[in-house]
């Protein structure tokens, strides 16, 4: 088994959609980013890549590349999952925390879990997403942006050697 952790944060920006866990969340501000700014999926990708010993999301999908401009982060996640499967790694489970003062995210979490389970090719019971505030402290508490933390556990698929 392998474990990985990830973190991502983006500041709010006017004129952008707010996308978290592949779900568009109604809010007056979105997140500033080269891609769609989905901090939940970005933290998850970093956790997956870290567990696999494959660096981070910026190494695989650099913000200097126009190929990834405004890209749906679910596409990036699916590419990471394909990479892991090619290495003989499979997701056992994931646990993520979104840190945001606003908007309220609880109503959106079940849909986020469905999307991420599909992209990770696991059961919904293997995907856990939580949302919390910082009670007004720090950048998230002041409403300047959103952060996300992710932890994943991967299984190494043992191949059978036949002599």
C-alpha positions in Angstrom: 0.0 0.0 0.0 1.0 3.6 -0.6 -0.3 6.8 1.0 -0.2 10.3 -0.4 -1.4 13.7 0.7 -2.2 16.8 -1.3 -3.1 20.5 -0.7 -4.2 23.3 -3.0 -5.6 26.8 -2.5 -6.8 29.5 -4.9 -8.0 33.0 -4.4 -11.4 34.2 -5.4 -11.8 36.1 -8.7 -14.7 37.8 -10.3 -16.0 36.6 -13.7 -15.1 32.9 -13.0 -17.3 29.9 -12.2 -16.8 28.2 -8.9 -16.1 24.5 -9.5 -15.4 22.0 -6.7 -15.2 18.3 -7.0 -16.4 18.6 -10.6 -19.6 20.4 -9.5 -20.4 24.0 -10.4 -21.4 25.7 -7.2 -23.5 28.9 -7.3 -21.5 31.8 -5.9 -20.8 35.3 -6.9 -17.0 34.6 -7.3 -15.0 31.7 -8.8 -11.4 30.7 -8.3 -8.5 32.3 -10.1 -6.5 29.6 -11.9 -5.0 28.5 -15.3 -7.5 25.6 -15.3 -11.0 25.6 -13.9 -9.5 26.1 -10.4 -11.0 23.1 -8.8 -9.0 23.0 -5.6 -10.5 19.7 -4.4 -9.5 17.8 -7.5 -6.1 19.5 -7.6 -5.4 18.5 -4.0 -6.6 15.0 -4.9 -4.3 14.8 -8.0 -1.4 15.8 -5.9 -2.2 13.2 -3.3 -2.5 10.5 -6.0 0.7 11.5 -7.7 2.6 11.8 -4.4 1.5 8.3 -3.4 2.7 7.0 -6.7 6.1 8.8 -6.4 5.2 10.8 -9.6 5.7 14.4 -8.4 2.8 16.9 -8.4 0.1 18.2 -10.6 2.3 21.1 -11.9 4.9 18.6 -13.2 2.3 16.8 -15.3 0.0 19.7 -16.2 2.0 22.9 -16.1 0.2 26.2 -16.0 2.6 27.4 -18.7 0.9 25.2 -21.2 -2.0 26.4 -23.2 -3.2 22.8 -23.5 -4.5 23.1 -19.9 -6.0 26.6 -20.1 -9.5 26.5 -18.5 -9.4 22.7 -18.7 -12.0 20.7 -16.7 -10.0 19.3 -13.8 -11.9 16.0 -14.0 -10.0 15.4 -17.3 -6.8 15.9 -15.4 -7.9 13.5 -12.6 -8.8 10.8 -15.2 -5.4 11.2 -16.7 -3.8 10.7 -13.3 -5.9 7.6 -12.7 -4.8 6.2 -16.1 -1.2 6.8 -15.1 -1.7 5.0 -11.8 -3.4 2.1 -13.4 -0.5 1.8 -15.9 1.8 1.5 -12.9 -0.3 -1.2 -11.3 -1.8 1.1 -8.7 -5.4 1.3 -7.7 -7.2 3.7 -5.3 -8.3 2.1 -2.1 -9.9 5.2 -0.6 -9.6 9.0 -0.4 -10.5 11.6 2.2 -10.7 15.3 1.4 -11.5 18.4 3.3 -12.6 21.7 1.6 -11.9 24.8 3.7 -14.2 27.7 2.8 -16.1 30.3 4.7 -18.7 30.5 1.9 -20.6 29.2 0.1 -22.2 26.4 2.0 -21.0 23.2 0.4 -22.9 20.4 2.3 -25.7 20.2 -0.4 -23.1 19.7 -3.1 -21.0 17.0 -1.5 -23.1 13.9 -2.6 -22.8 15.0 -6.2 -19.0 15.6 -5.8 -18.7 12.1 -4.3 -20.5 10.6 -7.3 -18.2 12.4 -9.8 -15.0 11.6 -8.0 -16.0 7.9 -7.5 -16.7 7.6 -11.2 -13.4 9.3 -12.2 -11.4 7.2 -9.7 -13.2 4.1 -10.8 -14.1 3.2 -7.2 -17.3 2.8 -5.2 -18.8 6.0 -3.6 -18.1 4.4 -0.2 -14.4 4.8 -0.9 -14.8 8.6 -1.4 -15.2 10.9 1.6 -15.5 14.7 1.3 -15.9 17.1 4.2 -16.3 20.9 4.2 -15.3 23.2 7.1 -14.9 26.8 7.8 -12.1 28.5 9.8 -14.5 30.6 11.8 -13.2 33.8 10.2 -9.5 33.1 10.6 -7.0 33.2 7.8 -7.5 33.8 4.1 -10.3 31.3 3.8 -12.0 32.7 6.8 -11.8 36.3 5.4 -13.4 35.0 2.2 -10.3 35.5 0.1 -10.3 32.0 -1.4 -10.8 28.3 -0.8 -8.3 25.5 0.1 -8.5 21.8 0.1 -6.6 18.9 1.7 -6.6 15.3 0.4 -5.3 12.0 1.6 -5.3 8.8 -0.5 -4.4 5.2 0.0 -3.3 3.2 -3.0 -3.0 -0.6 -3.5 -0.1 -2.0 -5.5 -1.5 -4.8 -7.7 0.8 -7.8 -7.4 1.4 -9.5 -10.7 1.8 -13.2 -10.8 5.0 -14.5 -12.2 4.8 -17.7 -14.2 8.0 -19.6 -14.8 
